[in-house]
Amino acid sequence: MSTSSESARPRRAAPSGVPVVTGPERSTGQPPLKRVLGPGLLLLFIVGDILGTGIYALTGKVAGEVGGAVWLPFLVAFAVAMLTAASYLELVTKYPRAGGAAVYTHRAFRVHFLTFLITFAVMASGLTSASSAAIAFAGNLDEAFGLELGSGTWPLVGIALLFMTALAVVNLRGVAESVRLNVVLTCVELSGLLIIIAIGAWAISQGQGDFSRAGQLAVGEGESPFRAVTAATALAFFALVGFEDSVNMAEETRDPVKIFPKIMLTGLVITGVIYVLVAIASVTLVAPEELGEGETPLLKVVAAGAPAFPVWIFAFITMFAVANSALINMLMASRLLYGMAHEQVLPPALGRVLRERRTPWVSILFTTVIAFGLIAFADLATLGGTTSLLLLAVFTVTNVAVLVLRRDAAEHRHFRAPTVIPVLGALCCAFLVSPLSGRAGQDYRIAGVLLVVGVALWALHWAVRRAIT
């Protein structure tokens, strides 16, 4: 990977209504954002954005796919994430004011409908991620208070729906987020995973558990080991997403062209190592078949490795971690929907704002209703798999966009990934999206329904506009 300098070329003007960024020196007539993020704070932001529901809730589901070798799908998912991260680094250092996958897609292909689909897919992934967090929150609440409601029961679903309602109320009131708050949340999320690693290390040193299970790959009858691992990787990838969100902090980062490559890759390595260690500790202390039952796998690890440790404390750490993930994703989803309405891509009603609170209330209510449906009719593993499916599709297009945008010269030096990196990234992501990976069919059905809803809103909006004009 290298840094390159390219000569400037004239750029095509974008069609009306699509934000286009021409480079770091672009003048908008507005004061620039304050550059407050140095390497340390950016690293904490990236690590905090990746940590969350995936590893806390889905470790057991991944174990159910591959048995004791639960660490392997996380390792493969980490490798795929690193390839895609390199593509994002080339784009964010080339266009340090750009707004993520949708803008990169429009720059590369200039197709409005494709840009819309990418944007809506990102929004939908936020809803599936938040819904999975709500189910995980309910499961941990059940464990913390000993309610014994049972996995997948309607009382547990009711708790998840109440949790999502509370998020909607917070969202409607408005949430002032800061990098300092993100530091606190990251430390809480990280502490829970370090507790698991410490308990695992201590228990293993005391001769507890069965370390040999970590080398046992369980494959279903008639299924190949390769397909079992790729199917589990498609689910495990959910735990690695989040790094792509950091590109939206480029305008608030000091010298992003210089520090982004090192910091993003460092953040991914840190989380990858933590995930592999958590997976090994988990399967060493708890049998894979038991780990895969319910929505609270890491609580079982704490109870098995350190019976004297108050399980309710860890349950609250987990609840805090997944609640933070859910809130961030619901904020993102509602604002993206609002933004599409504001850009006249979706019906203008979705852009309505509460006069006093200045929050997009219609978009918040709309995304909350969709989340209700996801919680009621999909389980944790399916929601995690759908999230990874949607984002892997986005990453496939982003990796291709890197190659297309090589013809668009930049006026400054920027990170440049070897051509083989985005090629491999696109191929790996596309494979994990395809049925060849062994992905569950329910993932496609839920993703399809969400995208149909988006396309229907888009078609309705344009039909109404055409009728009026």
C-alpha positions, 0 to 999 in steps of 0.5 A, a space after each residue: 500500500 502506498 501514497 500517490 500523487 496525481 495531476 488534476 483533471 477536469 471533473 464532470 458536474 454532478 446532476 442536481 440534488 446529489 452532493 459532490 465533493 471535489 477535494 480537500 480545498 473545496 469552498 462551500 461558503 460555510 465555515 469548516 468543521 473543527 478538526 479536533 480528532 487526533 490519532 488517539 481519539 480517532 482510534 477510540 472512535 473506530 474501536 468503539 464503533 466496531 465493538 458492540 452487539 456482534 461479538 456480545 450476542 452472536 458468538 454463540 450463533 457462530 459456534 452453532 455453525 462451526 463448533 469449537 473452531 468459532 475463532 476461524 470465521 471471525 479471523 476470515 471476516 477480519 481478513 475481508 474487512 481489512 481488504 475493504 478497509 484499504 479501499 475505504 482508506 484510498 477513497 477517504 484520503 482521496 476525497 477527505 470531505 466525502 460522505 461515505 459509500 453513497 457519495 463514492 458510488 455516485 462519483 464512480 457510476 453517476 447512476 442516481 438509482 444505484 446511489 439511492 440503493 446503496 444509501 437505502 441499504 446502509 439505512 436498512 442495515 442500521 435498522 437490522 443492527 438496532 433490532 438485533 441489539 434490542 433482542 440482545 438487550 432483552 435477553 440480557 435483561 432476562 438473565 440479569 433479573 432472573 425472569 426466565 422468560 425463555 428465548 424467542 418468547 413473546 414476553 421477551 419480544 415485548 421487552 425488545 419492543 419497549 426498548 425500541 420505543 424508549 430509543 424512539 423517545 430519546 431520538 425524538 428528544 434529540 441526542 447531543 453526541 460528542 467524541 468524549 462520550 464515545 470514549 466513555 462508551 468504548 471503555 465500557 464495551 471494551 471492559 466487558 470483552 477484556 473481562 471475558 479474556 481475563 476469565 478465560 486465561 485464568 480458568 485455562 491456567 487453573 486447568 478448567 475448561 477444554 482448550 482442545 475444543 478450539 481446534 474442533 471444526 463441526 460440520 453438518 452432515 453432507 456439508 463441506 468444511 469450506 461451506 460451513 466456515 463461509 456460512 459462519 463468516 457471513 454471520 461473523 462479519 456483522 461483528 466487524 462492521 463499523 470501521 466504514 462509519 469513521 470516514 464521515 469523521 474526515 473533516 473533523 480529523 487533523 491531517 486525515 490523509 496522513 493519520 487515517 491509514 495507520 489508525 483505521 488499520 490499527 483499530 481493525 487489528 485491535 478488534 480482530 485480536 480481541 474477537 479471536 481471544 474472546 471466541 477461544 475463551 468462550 468455546 474453551 469454557 462452554 461447549 459449542 452446542 450450549 454456547 449457541 443456545 439463547 441470546 446471552 452467550 458471554 454470560 454463560 462464559 462468565 458463569 462457567 469460568 468465574 462462578 463467584 463473579 456477579 453475572 448481573 454486573 456483566 449483564 448490565 455491561 452487555 446491555 449498555 454496549 448493545 443499547 449504545 449500538 442500537 441508539 447509534 444505528 437508529 439515529 443513523 437510519 432516521 437521519 439518512 431517511 431524512 436526508 434522502 427526503 431533504 434531497 427530494 429522493 423520497 417523499 417530503 413527509 419523511 423530512 418533517 422536523 419537530 419545531 421545538 426539538 429539531 428532530 426528524 419525527 416522521 423518519 424516526 417513527 417510520 424507522 421505528 415501525 420497521 424495527 418493530 416488524 423486524 423484532 417481531 418476526 426475525 431472530 437474532 441470528 437472522 438480523 445479524 446475517 441480514 446486516 452483514 448481507 446488506 453491508 457486504 453488498 455495499 462493500 462490493 460496490 465500494 471496492 469496485 468504485 475504487 478501481 473506477 475512480 482511479 481515472 479521477 485524478 486528485 490534486 494531493 497525495 493520498 493513500 493508494 492500495 495495490 490494485 489486487 486489494 480492491 479486486 480481492 475485496 470485491 470478489 470476497 464480499 460478492 462471494 459472501 453476499 451470494 448463496 454459494 457462501 451458504 448464507 441462510 435464505 431468510 437473510 435474503 428475504 428480509 433484505 429483499 423486503 426492506 429494499 422493496 419498501 425503499 424502492 416503493 417509497 422512491 417510485 411513489 415519490 417520483 410518480 407524485 412529482 411527475 403527476 404534479 408537474 
